[in-house]
Amino acid sequence: MTGNTPGAGIFRPFDTDPRFMFSAFRKWRRKRAASRMQVAPETWTQVEQTLPFLAFLPADDLPRLRQMALEFLADKRVHGADGLVTSDAMLLSIALQACLPVLNIGLDAYADWVGIIVYPGDFVIPRSVADEDGVVHEYEDEVLGEAWEGGPVLLSWFEGDDVAAGAAEGINVVIHEFAHKLDMGNGEVDGYPRLPAEMSAAAWASAFRPAYEDFCGRVDRGDETRLDPYGAEHPAEFFAVMSEAFFETPGLLKGEYPAVYEQLSLYYRQDPAPREAALPASGVTSLKHSFASGRNAV
């Protein structure tokens, strides 16, 4: 991989390894680094207009999200691969989307890793699998996004009309992959993230398990679903796909699986569906996003 850091733009990352730093010191350093970043109001507006689901946030939350995005960029390393040059707008877009799920959870949820690698389009990852006879088969897997346990998040960036056409409503590869990172916080990638103390693991399972089974049945029958059918691949993918829908099309998710929406609302400490419903019909349009859909947990 060939990469570049965002040092030529408004962002000046500092050298740190989060595995060896106390949480309070890390917070102080990233806040200090973020305070040195200057983003013009028109730049924020330009980027946020490409992310219409941010309109579902309460007005007071948008400044908090912007601040968290800057701290995120101070804390992480974003590299362009295969000659991709990362622009300030690209970095802000990634950061805003990555921080949305943890806006009320906190950036420490992403503390055990540093790197983000952005490819200009889809990319190939070599893989191997052993069959039932123990024979190892090697192959190349073409993907658009992947999150590695303890390692980086890999994303695809598409410019303009090159964004994958026909993507299902509510798809967002950044939120998807960062949901996997939250899932990894509880050990296995299994659709059960580390829940806050006030949440019930039994209630989570009672909401997600029947919803997953129902969704798998619908996909297996070939039923048309407005939620991404990739969620039927594995409980971890179901959690990530439902997280995408929670932020991008919350009313749709609430209508399809209200118990899942309720659990995600408790987990993310957000409730976007009423705000989506309160917007004028033309207030939020379905846009082609800079990140195409692409899936893989590890």
Disulfide bonds with the S-S distance in Angstrom:
none
